[in-house]
Amino acid sequence: MAAILVKDVPDELRNLFKAICAEEGKTMREGIIQLMRGAVERKRKAGRVKIVDGGRG
């Protein structure tokens, strides 16, 4: 699996997201993956997913 590093996330945003994930019984990693899947699925349903460079990058 690939790794993603997100820099310069505002502290308040990070803390609120962490609290939401905790309320839902999931880790921040799980919450971020859920958000990514949702974004991809919305684009896919709209017919707007375009894979460039074989999906890498």
Secondary structure, DSSP 4 states (H G I P E B T S, - for coil): ----------HHHHHHHHHHHHHTT--HHHHHHHHHHHHHHHHHHTT-----GGG--
